[in-house]
Amino acid sequence: MGGSVSSTLNAASCCAGTGSVYGSTNGTEQAPKNYNTERQVLLKDRSHERQAVASLSRMFETGSGINLYEGDALRALTTLAKSDVHQLQLSAATAFSEVSAYDVRAISGEAISTVLGLLESSHADVQQGAGAALGNLASNMENKRLIVEKGGLQHLVRQMMSANSDAQANAAGCITNLAADAELKTAVAHSGALVPLVRLAGSGNLRVQRNAAGALLNMTHTAEHRRLLVKAGAVAPLVVLLKAIDSDTRYYAVTALSNVAADASGREVVWINEPTLVDQLIEMMSAAPIRTQAQATLALRNLASDSRFQTYVVLRGAAPALLSLLRSPHPALVSAAAACLRNLSIDAANESPIIAAGLLPPLTALISGNDRDVQCHALATLRNLAANGGPNKQALLDAGLFDHLRAALSVPQCPAQVSCEIAAALSVFAATPELWLPIVEQGLCRNLVRLLRSSNKDTEYNACLALRALATKRMPEVFEELMHLWVVRAEPHAGLRAYILGVLTMPEYSRSSIRSIALWLVMALLGCVRVDLRKRIVADCQLMAAVEDITRARVACSSLSSPSPSSDTCSVASSAFSPAELIA
């Protein structure tokens, strides 16, 4: 560290002793038009500068461990920073730049102000050193907030508008670090930084591109800031950067686009102005580094939140790439592919292409895996395919759907999130003509009764909905199974009868939808062909009294309808957006 600083100090010592009072470059001394009292003293008496240089030189000669951010060292550097002599300013900027490269402790507002002052130097190399120092210091949380409090954003915006690429890169890099702080994003957004950042993203300088893309990415983590970025024209340069030479730049760009695509306004701009983006993303799914492949896939997932993109993404050939990712040994790629398919499967037109591409076997296998997010995405995708009403339900059976469902349910302490998705899937399968019978034949009704006791209300609701759908089939196989589950001898309070009675005797105002489904289930059982089961229910005084109470209260007639499984599937089975990580 000391070599570069020492050399500038040696040069500075000459300037401090013999330099022009006003730093003129043509030999003619002309007083500046505006200067404060402190500056007049320094200009009239160079002894302050000579003492500052000498003091710093002694510090660097004594070895390491110098703290430039406080005490005598900071006072000496501040003196040099306020000098009108180029070499003295450069010495201060170089010292801050080199020390901050490895020492990024929280520093005082006075030190921050000194560095910010150097950004206003008329010399490009001084600006570059100060900009590098500020970017380094901005990796510390306390320093970030001090930089903003001291007006640093205005300095940085001016630096981004400089013609010097190093100054641009340093300023954009500093804003990248500032924007990593959630509390500072709004200050960045309203500082006038977005439009210069968008312009710099189109720079031909690789470092400027990378830092601008990183800053834009860090501004895509809230809907309001994404809206401002779209308004500032960020989408077009980000799409161009997908072909950048630098791999980090490509990653930042695709991740930022993925986040922007989470909003309708972002998707609208892509749909109207960026017809090649989907093709580029599909290409990146197959050829880019793992993290970029994953983000490209998630970008398609977010675009597919819009119905216009759901069929378009499949038509452009995404299915083969998704199949490859589902088979990948890398969990991040599998998860991204499953999340993307979850949204693509919402559109009924995609059912046949998804099945034709051979996606069902690896997709169903994910149900019995050990990654709960992937399990949930796979379950939701299969639920959507079943709810779409297409002619391909046998393909679901051939892919081993129910074998994997049974395996997932057999896991001790199945994760609540997975149980909820299984119950939702079974509620749709039970209403599907081709898929209800395997639920009964493979003993999954017992699992449904167990899921009725879930503390998760959605899980309970969907399990009850599935049992009601099965009962309305009025098939002997169903009633045989439900009769076995009506009362569980080993656990009298765990059977279907105990659950229904508990629901029907809840207060009238409590959870009317689940009470309605339970009542429908009782009515279906009363209409079954099994005389012994009908008699068993009719002879149950407590249960029949509960049914009569509800009927007399005229609750049943107004609340017996429930959401259709198909529409319920499409409303809850899309993949939720989560912002990608911050870049610091």
C-alpha positions as CSV (number, residue, x, y, z in Angstrom):
1,M,0.0,0.0,0.0
2,G,2.7,2.5,1.0
3,G,4.6,2.5,-2.3
4,S,2.1,4.3,-4.5
5,V,1.1,6.7,-1.7
6,S,4.7,7.4,-0.8
7,S,5.6,8.2,-4.3
8,T,2.8,10.7,-4.6
9,L,3.7,12.2,-1.3
10,N,7.3,12.6,-2.5
11,A,6.0,14.5,-5.5
12,A,3.6,16.4,-3.4
13,S,6.4,17.6,-1.1
14,C,7.9,19.4,-4.0
15,C,4.6,21.0,-4.9
16,A,3.9,22.1,-1.4
17,G,7.2,23.9,-1.3
18,T,7.4,25.4,-4.8
19,G,4.1,25.2,-6.4
20,S,2.2,28.2,-7.7
21,V,0.0,29.8,-5.0
22,Y,-3.0,29.5,-7.3
23,G,-2.0,26.4,-9.1
24,S,-1.9,28.0,-12.6
25,T,-0.6,25.9,-15.4
26,N,0.6,28.7,-17.7
27,G,3.0,30.6,-15.4
28,T,0.5,33.4,-14.8
29,E,-1.0,33.6,-11.4
30,Q,-4.7,34.6,-11.3
31,A,-6.7,34.5,-8.1
32,P,-9.8,32.4,-8.1
33,K,-13.1,34.2,-8.2
34,N,-14.6,32.5,-5.1
35,Y,-12.8,31.2,-2.1
36,N,-13.5,30.9,1.6
37,T,-11.4,32.2,4.5
38,E,-9.9,28.8,5.3
39,R,-8.8,28.4,1.6
40,Q,-7.2,31.9,1.6
41,V,-5.0,30.9,4.6
42,L,-3.9,27.8,2.8
43,L,-3.1,29.7,-0.3
44,K,-1.1,32.4,1.4
45,D,0.9,30.1,3.6
46,R,2.0,26.7,2.3
47,S,3.4,25.7,5.6
48,H,0.1,23.9,6.4
49,E,0.5,21.8,3.3
50,R,4.2,21.1,3.9
51,Q,3.4,20.0,7.5
52,A,0.6,17.7,6.3
53,V,2.9,16.1,3.7
54,A,5.7,15.6,6.2
55,S,3.3,14.2,8.8
56,L,1.9,11.7,6.3
57,S,5.3,10.8,5.0
58,R,6.5,9.9,8.5
59,M,3.4,7.8,9.1
60,F,4.0,5.7,6.0
61,E,7.7,5.3,6.8
62,T,6.9,3.9,10.2
63,G,5.0,0.9,8.7
64,S,1.5,-0.5,8.6
65,G,-1.4,0.0,10.9
66,I,-2.1,3.6,10.0
67,N,-5.6,4.8,10.5
68,L,-6.3,7.5,7.9
69,Y,-9.9,8.0,9.0
70,E,-9.4,10.0,12.1
71,G,-6.9,12.1,14.2
72,D,-3.8,13.7,12.7
73,A,-3.8,11.5,9.6
74,L,-7.3,12.6,8.7
75,R,-6.5,16.3,9.4
76,A,-3.4,16.1,7.2
77,L,-5.4,14.4,4.4
78,T,-8.2,17.0,4.6
79,T,-5.5,19.7,4.3
80,L,-4.2,18.1,1.1
81,A,-7.7,17.5,-0.2
82,K,-8.6,21.2,0.1
83,S,-5.4,22.3,-1.6
84,D,-5.5,23.8,-5.1
85,V,-2.4,21.9,-6.0
86,H,-3.2,18.9,-8.2
87,Q,-0.4,16.7,-6.8
88,L,-1.6,17.3,-3.2
89,Q,-5.2,16.4,-4.0
90,L,-4.0,13.3,-5.8
91,S,-2.0,12.3,-2.8
92,A,-5.1,12.5,-0.6
93,A,-7.3,10.6,-3.1
94,T,-4.6,7.9,-3.6
95,A,-4.3,7.4,0.1
96,F,-8.0,7.0,0.6
97,S,-8.4,4.7,-2.4
98,E,-5.6,2.3,-1.4
99,V,-6.4,2.1,2.3
100,S,-10.1,1.6,1.7
101,A,-9.4,-1.3,-0.6
102,Y,-8.7,-3.4,2.6
103,D,-9.9,-1.2,5.5
104,V,-13.7,-0.5,5.2
105,R,-14.5,0.2,8.8
106,A,-17.3,2.6,9.7
107,I,-15.8,6.1,9.5
108,S,-16.8,9.6,10.6
109,G,-18.9,12.1,8.6
110,E,-15.8,14.3,8.5
111,A,-13.9,11.7,6.6
112,I,-16.8,11.0,4.2
113,S,-17.0,14.7,3.5
114,T,-13.3,14.9,2.7
115,V,-13.6,12.1,0.2
116,L,-16.8,13.7,-1.3
117,G,-14.9,16.9,-1.7
118,L,-12.2,15.2,-3.7
119,L,-14.9,14.2,-6.2
120,E,-15.3,17.8,-7.1
121,S,-11.7,18.2,-8.1
122,S,-11.1,19.4,-11.7
123,H,-8.6,16.7,-12.2
124,A,-9.8,13.3,-13.5
125,D,-7.2,11.2,-11.7
126,V,-8.3,12.8,-8.4
127,Q,-11.9,12.1,-9.1
128,Q,-11.1,8.5,-10.0
129,G,-9.2,7.9,-6.7
130,A,-12.0,9.5,-4.7
131,G,-14.6,7.5,-6.5
132,A,-12.8,4.2,-5.9
133,A,-12.5,5.1,-2.2
134,L,-16.1,6.0,-1.9
135,G,-17.2,2.7,-3.6
136,N,-15.1,0.7,-1.2
137,L,-16.3,2.6,1.8
138,A,-19.9,2.1,0.7
139,S,-19.6,-1.6,1.4
140,N,-20.0,-0.8,5.1
141,M,-23.6,-0.3,6.2
142,E,-22.9,2.8,8.4
143,N,-20.8,4.4,5.7
144,K,-23.6,4.0,3.1
145,R,-26.0,6.0,5.2
146,L,-23.4,8.7,5.9
147,I,-22.7,9.0,2.2
148,V,-26.3,9.7,1.5
149,E,-26.7,12.0,4.5
150,K,-23.7,14.1,3.3
151,G,-25.2,14.5,-0.2
152,G,-23.0,11.9,-1.8
153,L,-25.7,10.9,-4.3
154,Q,-25.6,14.3,-6.0
155,H,-21.8,13.9,-6.4
156,L,-22.2,10.4,-7.8
157,V,-24.8,11.5,-10.3
158,R,-22.4,14.2,-11.6
159,Q,-19.6,11.6,-11.8
160,M,-21.8,9.3,-13.9
161,M,-22.4,12.1,-16.3
162,S,-18.6,12.6,-16.7
163,A,-16.9,11.8,-20.0
164,N,-14.3,9.7,-18.1
165,S,-15.1,6.0,-18.1
166,D,-13.2,5.3,-14.8
167,A,-15.2,8.0,-13.0
168,Q,-18.4,6.6,-14.5
169,A,-17.5,3.0,-13.4
170,N,-16.6,4.1,-9.9
171,A,-19.8,6.1,-9.4
172,A,-22.0,3.3,-10.7
173,G,-20.1,0.8,-8.5
174,C,-20.7,3.0,-5.4
175,I,-24.4,3.3,-6.2
176,T,-24.5,-0.5,-6.6
177,N,-23.4,-0.8,-3.0
178,L,-25.7,2.0,-1.7
179,A,-28.7,0.4,-3.5
180,A,-28.0,-2.9,-1.7
181,D,-29.4,-1.2,1.4
182,A,-33.2,-1.5,1.4
183,E,-33.5,1.8,3.3
184,L,-31.5,3.7,0.7
185,K,-33.2,2.5,-2.5
186,T,-35.8,5.3,-2.4
187,A,-33.1,7.9,-1.9
188,V,-31.2,6.5,-4.9
189,A,-34.4,6.4,-7.0
190,H,-35.2,10.0,-6.4
191,S,-31.7,11.3,-6.7
192,G,-31.7,11.4,-10.5
193,A,-29.5,8.4,-10.7
194,L,-31.7,6.1,-12.7
195,V,-31.5,7.7,-16.1
196,P,-27.7,8.0,-16.0
197,L,-27.5,4.4,-14.9
198,V,-29.7,3.3,-17.8
199,R,-27.4,5.3,-20.1
200,L,-24.3,3.8,-18.7
201,A,-25.7,0.3,-19.1
202,G,-25.3,1.0,-22.9
203,S,-21.7,2.0,-22.5
204,G,-19.0,0.3,-24.6
205,N,-16.7,0.0,-21.5
206,L,-17.0,-3.4,-19.9
207,R,-16.4,-2.2,-16.3
208,V,-19.0,0.6,-16.7
209,Q,-21.5,-1.9,-18.2
210,R,-21.0,-4.3,-15.3
211,N,-21.3,-1.7,-12.5
212,A,-24.4,-0.1,-14.1
213,A,-26.1,-3.5,-14.5
214,G,-25.3,-4.3,-10.9
215,A,-26.8,-1.0,-9.7
216,L,-29.9,-1.5,-11.9
217,L,-30.3,-5.1,-10.4
218,N,-30.2,-3.8,-6.9
219,M,-33.0,-1.3,-7.7
220,T,-35.4,-4.1,-8.9
221,H,-36.4,-5.4,-5.5
222,T,-39.6,-3.4,-4.9
223,A,-42.5,-2.9,-7.2
224,E,-42.3,0.9,-7.0
225,H,-38.6,1.0,-7.9
226,R,-39.1,-1.5,-10.8
227,R,-41.9,0.8,-12.1
228,L,-39.5,3.8,-12.0
229,L,-36.8,1.7,-13.8
230,V,-39.2,0.7,-16.6
231,K,-40.2,4.4,-16.9
232,A,-36.5,5.4,-17.2
233,G,-36.1,3.0,-20.1
234,A,-34.1,0.3,-18.4
235,V,-35.5,-2.7,-20.2
236,A,-33.9,-2.2,-23.6
237,P,-30.3,-1.8,-22.5
238,L,-30.7,-4.8,-20.1
239,V,-31.9,-6.9,-23.0
240,V,-28.8,-5.8,-25.0
241,L,-26.6,-6.8,-22.1
242,L,-27.7,-10.4,-22.2
243,K,-25.1,-10.7,-25.0
244,A,-22.4,-8.9,-23.0
245,I,-18.9,-10.4,-23.0
246,D,-18.6,-10.3,-19.2
247,S,-20.4,-13.2,-17.5
248,D,-21.2,-11.1,-14.4
249,T,-22.8,-8.5,-16.6
250,R,-25.0,-11.1,-18.3
251,Y,-26.0,-12.5,-14.9
252,Y,-26.9,-9.0,-13.5
253,A,-28.9,-8.2,-16.6
254,V,-30.9,-11.4,-16.8
255,T,-31.7,-11.3,-13.1
256,A,-32.8,-7.6,-13.3
257,L,-35.1,-8.5,-16.2
258,S,-36.4,-11.5,-14.3
259,N,-37.4,-9.1,-11.5
260,V,-38.8,-6.5,-13.8
261,A,-41.0,-9.2,-15.4
262,A,-42.7,-9.8,-12.1
263,D,-44.8,-6.7,-12.8
264,A,-47.5,-6.2,-15.4
265,S,-45.9,-2.9,-16.5
266,G,-42.6,-4.7,-17.1
267,R,-44.2,-7.6,-19.0
268,E,-46.1,-5.1,-21.1
269,V,-42.9,-3.3,-22.2
270,V,-41.3,-6.7,-23.1
271,W,-44.3,-7.8,-25.0
272,I,-44.5,-4.6,-27.1
273,N,-40.8,-3.7,-27.5
274,E,-38.6,-6.8,-26.9
275,P,-39.8,-9.6,-29.3
276,T,-36.5,-11.4,-29.1
277,L,-36.2,-11.6,-25.3
278,V,-38.0,-15.0,-25.0
279,D,-35.7,-16.5,-27.6
280,Q,-32.6,-15.2,-25.9
281,L,-33.8,-16.5,-22.5
282,I,-34.4,-19.9,-23.9
283,E,-30.9,-19.9,-25.5
284,M,-29.4,-18.9,-22.1
285,M,-31.2,-21.8,-20.4
286,S,-29.0,-24.2,-22.3
287,A,-25.7,-22.5,-22.7
288,A,-25.0,-20.1,-19.8
289,P,-23.3,-20.7,-16.4
290,I,-25.6,-22.4,-13.9
291,R,-26.6,-19.3,-12.0
292,T,-27.4,-17.5,-15.3
293,Q,-29.3,-20.5,-16.6
294,A,-31.4,-20.5,-13.4
295,Q,-32.2,-16.8,-13.7
296,A,-33.1,-17.0,-17.4
297,T,-35.5,-19.8,-16.5
298,L,-37.0,-17.7,-13.7
299,A,-37.3,-14.8,-16.0
300,L,-39.5,-17.0,-18.3
301,R,-41.4,-18.0,-15.2
302,N,-42.2,-14.4,-14.3
303,L,-43.1,-13.6,-17.9
304,A,-45.5,-16.6,-17.9
305,S,-47.5,-14.9,-15.1
306,D,-49.1,-13.2,-18.1
307,S,-51.4,-15.4,-20.2
308,R,-49.9,-14.0,-23.5
309,F,-46.5,-15.3,-22.6
310,Q,-47.7,-18.8,-21.4
311,T,-48.4,-20.1,-24.9
312,Y,-45.7,-18.0,-26.6
313,V,-42.9,-19.4,-24.4
314,V,-43.9,-23.0,-25.3
315,L,-44.3,-22.1,-28.9
316,R,-40.8,-20.7,-29.0
317,G,-39.4,-24.1,-28.0
318,A,-38.9,-23.8,-24.2
319,A,-40.0,-27.4,-23.5
320,P,-36.8,-29.3,-24.5
321,A,-34.7,-26.9,-22.5
322,L,-36.9,-27.3,-19.5
323,L,-36.7,-31.1,-19.8
324,S,-32.9,-30.9,-19.7
325,L,-33.0,-28.7,-16.6
326,L,-35.4,-31.0,-14.8
327,R,-32.8,-33.8,-15.3
328,S,-30.0,-31.6,-14.1
329,P,-27.9,-32.6,-11.0
330,H,-28.0,-29.0,-9.9
331,P,-30.9,-28.2,-7.5
332,A,-31.1,-24.6,-8.6
333,L,-31.8,-25.5,-12.2
334,V,-34.4,-28.2,-11.2
335,S,-36.2,-25.7,-9.0
336,A,-36.2,-23.0,-11.6
337,A,-37.5,-25.4,-14.3
338,A,-40.3,-26.7,-12.0
339,A,-41.3,-23.1,-11.1
340,C,-41.4,-22.1,-14.8
341,L,-43.6,-25.2,-15.7
342,R,-45.9,-24.3,-12.9
343,N,-46.9,-21.1,-14.7
344,L,-46.8,-22.5,-18.2
345,S,-49.2,-25.3,-17.2
346,I,-51.9,-22.8,-16.4
347,D,-52.8,-22.5,-20.1
348,A,-54.7,-25.5,-21.4
349,A,-53.1,-25.1,-24.8
350,N,-49.8,-26.1,-23.3
351,E,-50.9,-29.5,-21.9
352,S,-50.2,-31.5,-25.0
353,P,-46.8,-29.9,-25.8
354,I,-45.7,-30.4,-22.2
355,I,-46.6,-34.1,-22.3
356,A,-45.3,-34.6,-25.8
357,A,-41.9,-33.2,-24.7
358,G,-41.6,-36.0,-22.2
359,L,-41.8,-33.7,-19.2
360,L,-44.2,-35.8,-17.1
361,P,-41.9,-38.6,-15.9
362,P,-39.2,-36.3,-14.4
363,L,-41.9,-33.9,-13.1
364,T,-43.9,-36.6,-11.3
365,A,-40.7,-38.0,-9.8
366,L,-40.0,-34.6,-8.2
367,I,-43.1,-35.1,-6.0
368,S,-41.4,-37.7,-3.9
369,G,-38.1,-35.8,-3.7
370,N,-36.7,-34.0,-0.7
371,D,-36.8,-30.3,-1.8
372,R,-40.1,-28.9,-0.6
373,D,-40.2,-26.0,-3.0
374,V,-39.6,-28.3,-6.0
375,Q,-42.2,-30.7,-4.7
376,C,-44.7,-27.9,-4.4
377,H,-44.0,-26.6,-7.9
378,A,-44.3,-30.1,-9.4
379,L,-47.6,-30.8,-7.6
380,A,-49.1,-27.5,-8.7
381,T,-48.0,-28.2,-12.3
382,L,-49.7,-31.6,-12.3
383,R,-52.7,-30.1,-10.7
384,N,-53.0,-27.5,-13.4
385,L,-52.6,-30.2,-16.1
386,A,-55.3,-32.3,-14.6
387,A,-57.7,-29.3,-14.2
388,N,-57.2,-28.2,-17.8
389,G,-59.7,-30.8,-19.1
390,G,-57.5,-32.1,-21.9
391,P,-57.5,-35.6,-23.2
392,N,-54.1,-36.7,-21.8
393,K,-54.9,-37.8,-18.3
394,Q,-53.7,-41.4,-19.0
395,A,-50.2,-39.9,-19.5
396,L,-50.4,-38.7,-15.8
397,L,-51.1,-42.3,-14.7
398,D,-48.4,-43.8,-16.9
399,A,-45.9,-41.4,-15.4
400,G,-46.5,-42.9,-12.0
401,L,-48.4,-40.0,-10.5
402,F,-50.1,-41.8,-7.7
403,D,-47.1,-43.9,-6.8
404,H,-45.1,-40.8,-6.2
405,L,-48.0,-39.2,-4.3
406,R,-48.2,-42.1,-2.0
407,A,-44.4,-42.0,-1.4
408,A,-44.5,-38.3,-0.6
409,L,-47.4,-38.9,1.9
410,S,-45.5,-41.8,3.6
411,V,-42.7,-39.6,4.7
412,P,-42.8,-39.1,8.5
413,Q,-43.7,-35.5,9.2
414,C,-44.3,-34.5,5.6
415,P,-43.7,-30.7,5.4
416,A,-46.8,-28.7,5.9
417,Q,-46.2,-26.8,2.6
418,V,-46.0,-30.1,0.7
419,S,-49.1,-31.5,2.5
420,C,-51.1,-28.4,1.5
421,E,-50.1,-28.8,-2.2
422,I,-50.9,-32.6,-2.1
423,A,-54.4,-31.9,-0.7
424,A,-55.0,-29.2,-3.3
425,A,-53.9,-31.6,-6.1
426,L,-56.0,-34.5,-4.7
427,S,-59.1,-32.2,-4.6
428,V,-58.6,-31.7,-8.4
429,F,-57.8,-35.3,-9.2
430,A,-60.9,-36.5,-7.2
431,A,-63.0,-34.3,-9.5
432,T,-61.4,-35.6,-12.7
433,P,-63.2,-38.6,-14.2
434,E,-60.0,-40.4,-15.2
435,L,-58.1,-39.8,-12.0
436,W,-60.5,-40.4,-9.0
437,L,-60.3,-44.2,-9.0
438,P,-56.6,-44.5,-8.2
439,I,-57.1,-42.3,-5.1
440,V,-59.4,-45.0,-3.8
441,E,-57.5,-48.0,-5.0
442,Q,-54.2,-46.8,-3.6
443,G,-55.6,-46.1,-0.2
444,L,-55.2,-42.3,-0.4
445,C,-58.6,-41.7,1.2
446,R,-56.9,-42.6,4.5
447,N,-54.4,-39.8,3.9
448,L,-57.1,-37.4,3.1
449,V,-58.9,-38.1,6.4
450,R,-55.6,-37.5,8.2
451,L,-55.1,-34.2,6.3
452,L,-58.5,-33.1,7.6
453,R,-56.8,-32.6,11.0
454,S,-54.1,-30.3,9.6
455,S,-53.5,-27.1,11.4
456,N,-53.3,-25.5,7.9
457,K,-56.8,-24.4,7.0
458,D,-56.1,-24.6,3.2
459,T,-54.9,-28.2,3.6
460,E,-58.0,-29.1,5.6
461,Y,-60.3,-27.3,3.1
462,N,-58.8,-29.1,0.1
463,A,-58.8,-32.5,1.8
464,C,-62.5,-32.1,2.6
465,L,-63.2,-30.9,-0.9
466,A,-61.5,-34.1,-2.3
467,L,-63.6,-36.4,-0.1
468,R,-66.8,-34.6,-1.1
469,A,-65.8,-35.0,-4.8
470,L,-65.2,-38.7,-4.3
471,A,-68.5,-39.2,-2.4
472,T,-70.5,-37.5,-5.2
473,K,-69.3,-40.2,-7.6
474,R,-71.7,-42.5,-5.7
475,M,-69.5,-45.5,-6.6
476,P,-69.3,-48.6,-4.4
477,E,-65.5,-48.5,-4.2
478,V,-65.7,-45.0,-2.7
479,F,-68.4,-45.9,-0.1
480,E,-66.6,-49.0,0.9
481,E,-63.4,-47.0,1.6
482,L,-65.3,-44.3,3.5
483,M,-67.1,-46.8,5.6
484,H,-63.8,-48.2,6.8
485,L,-62.7,-44.7,7.7
486,W,-66.0,-43.6,9.3
487,V,-64.8,-44.6,12.7
488,V,-61.2,-45.6,13.4
489,R,-61.2,-48.1,16.3
490,A,-57.7,-47.4,17.4
491,E,-58.4,-43.6,17.4
492,P,-62.1,-42.9,17.8
493,H,-61.5,-39.1,17.5
494,A,-59.5,-39.5,14.3
495,G,-62.1,-40.9,12.0
496,L,-64.2,-39.2,9.4
497,R,-67.3,-39.2,11.5
498,A,-65.6,-37.3,14.4
499,Y,-64.3,-34.7,12.0
500,I,-67.6,-34.1,10.3
501,L,-69.4,-33.8,13.6
502,G,-66.9,-31.3,14.9
503,V,-67.2,-29.1,11.8
504,L,-71.0,-29.2,11.8
505,T,-71.3,-28.2,15.4
506,M,-69.0,-25.2,15.1
507,P,-70.6,-21.8,15.7
508,E,-72.8,-20.7,12.8
509,Y,-70.5,-17.8,11.9
510,S,-67.3,-19.9,11.9
511,R,-65.8,-21.1,8.6
512,S,-69.0,-21.4,6.7
513,S,-67.3,-22.7,3.6
514,I,-65.8,-25.8,5.3
515,R,-69.1,-26.5,7.1
516,S,-70.9,-26.4,3.7
517,I,-68.5,-28.9,2.2
518,A,-68.8,-31.2,5.2
519,L,-72.6,-31.0,4.9
520,W,-72.4,-31.8,1.2
521,L,-70.3,-34.8,2.2
522,V,-72.9,-36.1,4.6
523,M,-75.7,-35.6,2.1
524,A,-73.7,-37.6,-0.5
525,L,-73.2,-40.4,2.0
526,L,-76.9,-40.4,2.8
527,G,-77.6,-40.9,-0.9
528,C,-75.1,-43.8,-1.3
529,V,-76.1,-47.3,-2.5
530,R,-74.7,-48.9,0.7
531,V,-77.8,-49.4,2.9
532,D,-75.6,-50.2,5.9
533,L,-73.7,-47.0,5.7
534,R,-76.9,-44.9,5.3
535,K,-78.4,-46.6,8.3
536,R,-75.2,-46.0,10.3
537,I,-75.4,-42.3,9.6
538,V,-79.2,-41.9,10.2
539,A,-78.8,-43.7,13.5
540,D,-76.1,-41.3,14.6
541,C,-78.3,-38.9,16.7
542,Q,-75.6,-36.3,17.3
543,L,-74.7,-36.1,13.6
544,M,-78.3,-35.9,12.4
545,A,-79.1,-33.3,15.0
546,A,-76.3,-31.1,13.8
547,V,-77.5,-31.5,10.2
548,E,-81.1,-30.6,11.2
549,D,-79.8,-27.5,13.1
550,I,-78.0,-26.2,10.1
551,T,-81.0,-26.9,7.8
552,R,-83.4,-25.1,10.2
553,A,-81.0,-22.1,10.3
554,R,-81.2,-22.0,6.5
555,V,-77.4,-21.8,6.3
556,A,-77.0,-24.7,4.0
557,C,-79.1,-23.3,1.1
558,S,-77.0,-20.1,1.0
559,S,-73.6,-21.6,1.3
560,L,-73.5,-25.0,-0.2
561,S,-71.7,-24.0,-3.4
562,S,-67.9,-24.2,-3.4
563,P,-65.2,-23.1,-5.9
564,S,-64.8,-25.4,-8.8
565,P,-61.5,-27.3,-8.6
566,S,-60.4,-26.1,-12.1
567,S,-60.8,-22.4,-11.4
568,D,-59.3,-22.8,-7.9
569,T,-56.3,-24.5,-9.4
570,C,-55.5,-21.7,-11.8
571,S,-55.8,-19.0,-9.2
572,V,-53.5,-20.6,-6.6
573,A,-51.1,-22.7,-8.7
574,S,-49.0,-20.0,-10.3
575,S,-45.4,-19.6,-9.0
576,A,-44.9,-16.6,-6.7
577,F,-42.2,-14.1,-7.6
578,S,-39.3,-13.7,-5.2
579,P,-36.7,-11.1,-5.9
580,A,-33.3,-12.3,-6.8
581,E,-30.4,-11.6,-4.5
582,L,-28.7,-8.2,-4.0
583,I,-25.4,-7.6,-5.7
584,A,-22.9,-5.9,-3.4
